[in-house]
Amino acid sequence: QVQLQESGPGLVKPSQTLSLTCTVSGGSITTNPYYWTWIRQPPGKGLEWMGAIAYTGNTYYSPSLKSRTSIFRDTSKNQFTLQLSSVTPEDTAVYYCARFGSDTWGQGTQVTVSS
């Protein structure tokens, strides 16, 4: 069974860049037809789709976050990474990586943006 695990800092200062990595085991991120995805949930709010990188390497981003978001992968490590620049306290959330196409999620990681 495929498993996903998020890793990265739990605390980021305003204006800095958040970098989170998802490590995938039990399956390859280059396998058709999956989309490797980042979703977040701010406290007290719903889930927000941020973007994804497809098995082909093509990327897709939420229009509201596109200017600040980059998703890339390291196929040698079977990992994909989210970078969110110029963070503000409104970016505080639980961040999840997931495999769309089979609805498999990581456990999520809390990220707080604060001075």
BELTAWO-V727695 format. One record per backbone hydrogen bond with DSSP energy under -1.0 kcal/mol. CO is the residue of the C=O (numbers start at 1). NH is the residue of the N-H. If there is no record, write none. Layout:
CO:NH
CO:NH
//
This chain:
3:25
5:23
7:21
10:112
12:114
13:16
16:87
18:84
20:82
21:7
22:80
23:5
25:3
28:31
31:34
34:55
35:100
36:53
37:98
38:50
38:51
39:96
40:48
41:94
42:45
48:40
50:62
51:38
52:60
53:36
54:57
58:54
60:52
62:65
62:66
65:68
68:85
70:83
72:81
74:79
78:24
79:74
80:22
81:72
82:20
83:70
84:18
87:15
88:91
89:92
93:111
94:41
95:109
96:39
97:106
98:37
99:104
100:35
104:99
109:95
111:93
112:12
//
